[in-house]
Amino acid sequence: MKQNRSYFLKDLKSIIKTIIEEELILESYSIFPTNEDDIENLLSSWTPEKKENVQFVLSYINEKYPEIKDPIALDINSNIIKITRKLAGSLDLSDLKNSMKTNGLKMQIIFGEGSRGNRGSNNRGNLFEGQWAGELVNWYNGYEVKPEFEDSIFDFVSKYDITIEDELVVSEEGAKNTRRPLQFTADGYVVLKNVHSNNDFDFDVGPVITDVTVTLNNSPIYLSMKLGNTVTFFNSGIKRLFPTNSIQSNSIDSQESKILLDILGLNKQLFCDVFNGVPIPSNLQKDYNSPYDKQKLQTLLKSGIGYNYEIIHKIGNSIKNETMYKQEMEHNTEIKNYVVFYGGKGGNGKRIDMEIETANYIFKLNIRDTQGKGGYPSHIMCEFNYKK
């Protein structure tokens, strides 16, 4: 009886899946970012410059009209930013365009609603983790797994030797979005919160970063769900470390700000020049010999990556499973090469990028204004790509 029901449910879900997917494909301007994480995750295929433009427009509107929760609509294949018609008559598009730094990119701004109404791709990150969790539950209940999830689900089941006789509970937890601010230790290390106690580092971050928790026979397995080509390991605020007035006066002198700059090997004057809009000489834009503190930078990376979880990463039409054991964390944070880009890779942006090569990853640390408030730094972010 269960098998017959599975065929019926399979056909019904197949019809629903087709309807949803066709709507996502056919409806343009179905992306509604509301914060920087949305922009990074939903527009992962875009260049950093295009994403910066979107962030600027979103921040500009959010500051002036905080009551509008989803003011812009985007199409992944278009350079047009649509702004909700609710702001027509009150928002001066010409003023916005004149304020916008296009970095040579042609991006149009018009009024338009896009496919609003909780449709489209607005929450496709959460959609992926829900789909994956649902397929694991389907397998456990004896139903067929959708073809695009088969390899990932069966790999996970095999890795943990799960059978239908086991007790299995699947919980989606991505909506928690646990904050992980920087924490400074007495001996000059910088780590993300929740990895330091009693003067010892504990990089077991599974319970902190989990998006989906699979409890197998009362033992939790933590899953970090990733979506897109370039994704984030951490994104922490640094505004308190680098107040705007201290950068403007070239007087970054707090103990914690000095510690972070020393660990990253950043020149204090060049740091201030970048965010004050002072042109950086071409011979100083790329620093291949930065005096960074290798041990402490590796410790910061370890606190951001951690261990004791599975990475379930959807890239295009494939899903990659990777177990982050403690040994893997150690291996993947051993720095092989480190380069600092003052002004970003183009040399003229209000940002500092740091590219870190390890065994299997290319980490991209960047310091910049993610809130669109004058270009002065607000966050440090760590993204990663797999090495080819």
N, C-alpha and C positions, 0 to 999 in steps of 0.2 A: 504494500500500500504506500509505503514511504517513497519507493522508487517512482510510482505513478505520479505521486504528488510532486516529486522533483521535476518530472518532465513538464507538468503543467506550470509550475512556478518558473521553470527555465524559460518556457515560451512567453509567459507574461512579462518576466523581467527583461527578456530580449526586446519585446515590443517597446517597453518603457525606456530602455537604454537607447534604442534607435531614435525615439522621439526626442529625448534629452540631448543626445549627441548632435542630431541634425539641427536643433535649435541653437546649440552652442556654435556650430560651424557657420550656419547661415546668417545668424544675427550679428551684424557688425556693431562696433562700439559697445561691447558687452563687458568691458573691464572697468571696474569702478574702484580705483585705489583710494584708501582713506588715510594711509600713513606710509612711512618709508618702507616698512617691511613688505607691504602690499606691492609697492613699486618694484622692489628687488625681486620678489618671488613671482609676480604675475607678468613682469616684463623682462624675464631673465635673458631672453635672446637679444635684447636691445643693448646698444653701446652705453657705456657710463655717461657719455655726454647727453644722450637722449633722455636717459633716466634722470639726470640732473635737471634738465629743462622741465620735465614733468613734476619733479619734486619742488622746483621753484614756483611753478604755477599753483600747485596744490597748497603750498605753504602760504603763498600770497593771499589766496582766497580764504584759507582757514583763519588767518590772522584778522582779516577784515570782516568775515562773515562766519564766525564759529558755529552758528546755529545750523548751517548747511552741512550735513554729515557726509554726503557723497557728491561733491560739486562737479567732478569731471568724469567724462567717459572717454575711453580709448579703444582703438582697434589695433591689434598687434601688428597689422600690415599697413598702417597708415601713419602719416606724420601730422595728422590733424588732432588737436585736443578740443573736445567738445565740452563747453561749460553749460551747466544747467540753465534753462531759460528763466528759472526763478530769479536769477540775478540780472536779467536783461532790464536795462533802464537804471540800474544802480551801480553796476560794475562797468568801469571805463576800460574797454578792451585796448584802446590805443595806449593808455597809461601802462597797462600790464605788459603789452608788447615792447614798449620802450624800456621798461625795467628789466626785461628778460635778457639773460646772457645766452645767446644761441650757440656759441662755440662753432659758428660756421654752418650750423644745421638749419634747414628750412622747416620750421614747424609752424603750422597755421593754428590759430585759435579762433573758434567760432562758438556761437550759442547753439546748443542742441542737446537733446535728452539722452540719446543712446537707447539701448534696450533695457530700461529701468524696470523696477518691480521685482527685485530679488531673482532676476534671471541672469543668464550669461555666466561670466567667469569670475565673478567677484570673489568667491570663496573656494576657488578650485584647489587650493592647498589643503583646506579642511576636507574638501570633497574627496581628494585622493586618499587621505588617511582613513576616511569613513568607508570608502570602497574596498580598500585593502582589508580592513578589519572585518567588513561584511563578508568578503570572500573566504577568510579564514573560518568564520562561523559557519558559512555554507559547507565548507569541506568537513568540518567537525560534525555537522548534522546529516552528512551523507549526500549532500547535493553536489552537482557539478560546479566546478570553478570556471569562471570566464577565462577564455584562452589567454588574454593578455596578462592575467594574474597567475597563471598556472605555475610557471617556472619559479617565481618568487615564493608563492605559497608552499609548493611542494619542497623547495629547498629549505624553507623555514621548518616545516613539519619534520623533514628528515634530520635536520641538524639537531633538533631537540627530541627526536625519537618519540613524537607525539602519536598516540593512537586514540581511537574513539572511546577506549575504555578509561582514558585519563579524565580527570576533572579539569575543565578549561573554562576560564572566564576572560572575556575580551572587553577592555574598557578604553574608550577614546578620551584622551586627556589634553589634547592640543590646545583647547580653548583657555587653559590656565595661563599660558604665556608667562611663566615664572621669570621674574626679573633677576638679572645677574650682574649687579654693579661691580665696579672695580673695588678691590680691598687691598690696602697697603699693610705690610707686615713690619714688625719692629726691626727686622734685619734687612730691610730694603727690597723686599720682593713685592711684586704686584700680581695678584691673582683675582679670579672672579669669585664673588661671594659663594659660600657654601662648599668651599674646598679647603678651608683652613680652620683648624681647631687645635687647642692645646699645643701651639707652636709646631704642629705637624701638618703636612699637606695631605689631603685625602681627595684624590681625583676620581673617586667613584661617583660620577654625576648622573648615573642612570635615573634615579628617582626624581632628579631635578629637571632634566630636559625631556623626559618621556612625552611623546605624543599619543602613543598607544601602549597600554600595559597589558600584556598577556600573562595571566596568572595560571600556571600549570601545576596542578596538585599542590596548591597553596604557596608556590614559589613564583615570584614575579620575574617576568622577562620584559625589559624596557626597550621600546622601539622609538627611534628618532626618524620621523618621516621627512624626506627631502624631495623637492620638486624643482626641476629645471637644471640648466647647465651650470649655473653659478649660484651657490647657496651659501647661507650664513651659518657660522658656528657660534658667533656671539656679536652683540651690538650693545655697547655700554656707554652711558653718558659721561662726558668729561668737562661739561661746562663749568662746574665748580673749580676744576683744576686750572682752567684757562679763562678767567673772566675777560670780557672784551676790553675793559680799560687797561688791564695789565699787558695785553698784546699791543694795544695802541701806543702804550708808553714804553714798549720794549723792556718791560720789567717783570718777566716771569720769574718770580723768586720764592714761591711757596715750596716747602720741602717736598711735598708729594708731586708737584708738577716737575720739579727737577729730577726726581727719581724716575718718573715715567720717561722723560726725555733722554735721560742717561741710558736706560735700558734699551730704548729704541735707537740710540745713537744719533739723535737729531740735534742739529745745530740750532741753538736758541735764537740767534739773530735771523737765520734763514726761516725758521718757524714763524717768527713775527712778521717778516717781510712777506711771506706767502699770503698770510691772512689779512695783512694791511694793504694788499694789492701792489706791493713794490715789485717791479720786474726782477726776476731771478736771472743772473747771467747764465748763458747757455752752458758754460763749463761747470756750473755748480748745480744744474738742474738734476743731474743723475749722480748719485754717490754710490760707487761700487766698493768703497773702503770705509764704510760707516763704522765708527768706534762703538758699536752696540755691545751690550753685555749678553753674550751667547747663552750662558747658563740661565740667567734670569728671564730672557726672552723665551727660551724653551719652556721654562716653568709657567709663564703666562699662557703659552700655547697649550700646554698640558691641562691647565685649569679650564681653558675654553673647550677643548676637545673631550678630555676625560676618557673614561672607559666604563664597561659594564652596561652596554646597550648594543642594539642592532641598528645599523643605518639601513633604511629601506628607501632607496633613491630612484625615483622615476625620472628618466631622461629620455625624452622623445617617446618612442613606443616601447621602450624596454625598461625593466625594473632591476636594479642592482642591489643585491643583499651583501652587507659587509658587517662582520662582527668586530666591534671595537673592544678587544681584550686589552688588558694592561700592557702586554708586550707590544701590541699593535700601536697603542698610544705612544709608547716610548720610541718605537721605530719611526713613526710618522711625524715626530716632533724634533728629530735630530736634524738640525739646520745644516744644509749643504751649501747654500748660497743666499745672500741677502743684499738687496738693492733698495735704496731710497730714491724716490722721485719727488723732488720739491716742485710743487705746482702741478702734481699729477703727471701722467706720462706725456701729456702735451706740453708741460712746462709753464703754462700760463693760467692754471685754474687755482681757485682758493681751496686747495686740498693738498695733503701729503699722502702719497701712496708708498707702501713698503711691500715688496714682493719677496716671499720666502720660499725657497725650494727645499723640500724634504724628499724622503724616499719615494712616496707615492702621491704626494700632493704638491700643488702650488698654492700657498696661502697668499691672500691679498689683504693686508691690513691697510686701512685708510682712516685718516683723521680729517673731518670736514663738518660743515654745517648741514645737518640733515633736516633742519626745521625752517630754513629759508628766512633767517633773521639776521641779515647783514653779512653773511658769509663767514662769520667767526665760528670756530669749531665747537660742535656740540656733542659729537659722538666719536668713538673709535669702533670700527667694525672689522670683523675677520670673516672673509669669504674664502671659499676654496674651490679649486678645480682638480680633477684627477690628471696626473701626468699621462701623456700619450704613451 
